[in-house]
Amino acid sequence: MDWKIKKNTKGLKGEIEVPPDKSISHRSVILGALANAKCHVSNFLFSDDCIRTLEAFRAMGIRIDQEGANITVFGKGLRGLKSPLDALCLGNSGTSMRVLSGVLAGQNFGTIL
């Protein structure tokens, strides 16, 4: 197969959709929850690990809406998290455990992970 490349004087323009990513999905929920704003996330990865992170933040009072593969996180700021009623079940999610440990260390309430 031969390829011919021609110079484009108009620049490069377009959009691509990349596969969902576990690390980005975790962090988008965490950072979105700690922001003082709404955070829209497209193409969220709904793996068991990422769902555990979603559920943990919901248990701490963060509203998270889902529409298809997209979510909206309604952040409440760094001090907007509430003490969960029960232990946060993170399953086998090492990322959730590590990152939430850091986030929760700065809160004014105790939590069992």
C-alpha positions, 0 to 999 in steps of 0.5 A: 500500500502506498501513502501520499501525504499532501501539505494542508494549508488550512491546518488540522481540525477534527475530533476523535473519541478515545476509549475510556480510561480508568485512571482518568475516570477515578480522578475526574470524580475525585477532582470534580467532587472537590471543585466548587462547580459542576464537572461534566465527564464524557466517556466515563469508564464504568468498571467495578473500581470506578463505580466504587469511587462514584459510590464512595463520593455519593455516600459522602453527599456528592450528587453524581448524575449519569446519562449513558457513558457520561456523568456530571459531578456536582462538586461541593468544594474541599470542605463540602464532603459529609461523613458517610453513614457507613464504612466506604466499601472500595472492593479491590480498588487500590486507586480508590483506597490510595487517593481517598485516604489522602482526600479524607485525611484532610477532612473533619470527620473519621471514615472507615475504608 
